[in-house]
Amino acid sequence: MTISFEVISEINDIETFAVGSKIREVARLQETYGKGRWRKCKGTAMIQLSDKSLFLAELHWYEANGIGKKELKIKSLLEKIQ
């Protein structure tokens, strides 16, 4: 199930926790988006769900220089804002 959401604040506490061959899906990422130094990252940001509710959430995504952030997903909802 995919949850529709929008990031409405800057992503904070960014941490890289896998790089290159340590990412299980690196071959798929290179095939889909192009070759690059892929990193799997996490951070926290305020998000708005499709029902307009606001949450502080932990987000995970892949990124590479020149390609940008791809496949942003909610890992956990940390706190309801409103």
Phi and psi in degrees as GROMACS dihedral restraints (atoms count N, CA, C in turn):
[ dihedral_restraints ]
;  ai    aj    ak    al  type     phi  dphi    fc
    3     4     5     6     1  -101.1    20    10
    4     5     6     7     1   127.6    20    10
    6     7     8     9     1   -96.5    20    10
    7     8     9    10     1   128.0    20    10
    9    10    11    12     1   -82.9    20    10
   10    11    12    13     1   130.5    20    10
   12    13    14    15     1  -153.2    20    10
   13    14    15    16     1   165.0    20    10
   15    16    17    18     1  -130.2    20    10
   16    17    18    19     1   132.8    20    10
   18    19    20    21     1   -79.4    20    10
   19    20    21    22     1   122.5    20    10
   21    22    23    24     1  -114.9    20    10
   22    23    24    25     1     7.2    20    10
   24    25    26    27     1  -139.6    20    10
   25    26    27    28     1   172.8    20    10
   27    28    29    30     1   -67.5    20    10
   28    29    30    31     1   145.0    20    10
   30    31    32    33     1   -81.5    20    10
   31    32    33    34     1   126.4    20    10
   33    34    35    36     1  -112.1    20    10
   34    35    36    37     1   168.9    20    10
   36    37    38    39     1    52.4    20    10
   37    38    39    40     1    43.1    20    10
   39    40    41    42     1   -70.4    20    10
   40    41    42    43     1   134.1    20    10
   42    43    44    45     1  -138.9    20    10
   43    44    45    46     1   132.5    20    10
   45    46    47    48     1   -92.4    20    10
   46    47    48    49     1   127.5    20    10
   48    49    50    51     1  -122.8    20    10
   49    50    51    52     1     2.3    20    10
   51    52    53    54     1  -156.8    20    10
   52    53    54    55     1   142.4    20    10
   54    55    56    57     1  -136.8    20    10
   55    56    57    58     1   140.2    20    10
   57    58    59    60     1    56.4    20    10
   58    59    60    61     1  -124.0    20    10
   60    61    62    63     1   -68.1    20    10
   61    62    63    64     1   -11.0    20    10
   63    64    65    66     1   -76.2    20    10
   64    65    66    67     1   -11.9    20    10
   66    67    68    69     1   -90.0    20    10
   67    68    69    70     1   121.7    20    10
   69    70    71    72     1   -58.4    20    10
   70    71    72    73     1   -34.7    20    10
   72    73    74    75     1  -101.8    20    10
   73    74    75    76     1    22.4    20    10
   75    76    77    78     1   -62.4    20    10
   76    77    78    79     1   -37.0    20    10
   78    79    80    81     1   -64.0    20    10
   79    80    81    82     1   -42.4    20    10
   81    82    83    84     1   -65.6    20    10
   82    83    84    85     1   -40.4    20    10
   84    85    86    87     1   -62.5    20    10
   85    86    87    88     1   -43.5    20    10
   87    88    89    90     1   -66.2    20    10
   88    89    90    91     1   -38.3    20    10
   90    91    92    93     1   -68.4    20    10
   91    92    93    94     1   -40.0    20    10
   93    94    95    96     1   -78.0    20    10
   94    95    96    97     1   -46.7    20    10
   96    97    98    99     1  -111.2    20    10
   97    98    99   100     1   -17.7    20    10
   99   100   101   102     1   118.1    20    10
  100   101   102   103     1   163.7    20    10
  102   103   104   105     1   -72.7    20    10
  103   104   105   106     1   144.9    20    10
  105   106   107   108     1   179.5    20    10
  106   107   108   109     1   175.1    20    10
  108   109   110   111     1   -87.1    20    10
  109   110   111   112     1    90.2    20    10
  111   112   113   114     1   -75.7    20    10
  112   113   114   115     1   139.6    20    10
  114   115   116   117     1  -130.8    20    10
  115   116   117   118     1   144.5    20    10
  117   118   119   120     1  -104.3    20    10
  118   119   120   121     1   126.0    20    10
  120   121   122   123     1  -126.1    20    10
  121   122   123   124     1   163.0    20    10
  123   124   125   126     1  -141.6    20    10
  124   125   126   127     1   157.4    20    10
  126   127   128   129     1  -171.0    20    10
  127   128   129   130     1   177.0    20    10
  129   130   131   132     1  -117.9    20    10
  130   131   132   133     1   145.7    20    10
  132   133   134   135     1  -158.4    20    10
  133   134   135   136     1   161.0    20    10
  135   136   137   138     1   -83.7    20    10
  136   137   138   139     1   133.0    20    10
  138   139   140   141     1  -127.1    20    10
  139   140   141   142     1   157.5    20    10
  141   142   143   144     1  -119.0    20    10
  142   143   144   145     1   121.8    20    10
  144   145   146   147     1   -77.5    20    10
  145   146   147   148     1   169.1    20    10
  147   148   149   150     1   -62.6    20    10
  148   149   150   151     1   -22.6    20    10
  150   151   152   153     1   -87.1    20    10
  151   152   153   154     1    10.8    20    10
  153   154   155   156     1    76.4    20    10
  154   155   156   157     1     4.2    20    10
  156   157   158   159     1   -77.3    20    10
  157   158   159   160     1   147.2    20    10
  159   160   161   162     1  -108.2    20    10
  160   161   162   163     1   138.0    20    10
  162   163   164   165     1  -141.5    20    10
  163   164   165   166     1   151.6    20    10
  165   166   167   168     1   -88.6    20    10
  166   167   168   169     1   128.0    20    10
  168   169   170   171     1  -135.3    20    10
  169   170   171   172     1   152.4    20    10
  171   172   173   174     1   -89.9    20    10
  172   173   174   175     1   126.3    20    10
  174   175   176   177     1  -114.0    20    10
  175   176   177   178     1   146.8    20    10
  177   178   179   180     1  -122.8    20    10
  178   179   180   181     1   147.8    20    10
  180   181   182   183     1  -160.5    20    10
  181   182   183   184     1   168.5    20    10
  183   184   185   186     1  -108.6    20    10
  184   185   186   187     1   147.7    20    10
  186   187   188   189     1  -150.3    20    10
  187   188   189   190     1   154.5    20    10
  189   190   191   192     1  -145.5    20    10
  190   191   192   193     1   148.4    20    10
  192   193   194   195     1   -59.6    20    10
  193   194   195   196     1   134.0    20    10
  195   196   197   198     1    81.5    20    10
  196   197   198   199     1   -10.3    20    10
  198   199   200   201     1  -112.0    20    10
  199   200   201   202     1   -40.6    20    10
  201   202   203   204     1    95.5    20    10
  202   203   204   205     1  -170.7    20    10
  204   205   206   207     1   -76.4    20    10
  205   206   207   208     1   135.0    20    10
  207   208   209   210     1  -135.7    20    10
  208   209   210   211     1   148.0    20    10
  210   211   212   213     1    57.3    20    10
  211   212   213   214     1    48.8    20    10
  213   214   215   216     1   -64.6    20    10
  214   215   216   217     1   129.4    20    10
  216   217   218   219     1  -140.5    20    10
  217   218   219   220     1   154.8    20    10
  219   220   221   222     1   -82.1    20    10
  220   221   222   223     1   122.0    20    10
  222   223   224   225     1   -89.9    20    10
  223   224   225   226     1   -40.9    20    10
  225   226   227   228     1  -159.0    20    10
  226   227   228   229     1   148.0    20    10
  228   229   230   231     1   -90.4    20    10
  229   230   231   232     1   120.7    20    10
  231   232   233   234     1   -92.5    20    10
  232   233   234   235     1   -37.9    20    10
  234   235   236   237     1  -159.8    20    10
  235   236   237   238     1   133.7    20    10
  237   238   239   240     1   -79.9    20    10
  238   239   240   241     1   131.4    20    10
  240   241   242   243     1   -88.8    20    10
  241   242   243   244     1   -42.9    20    10
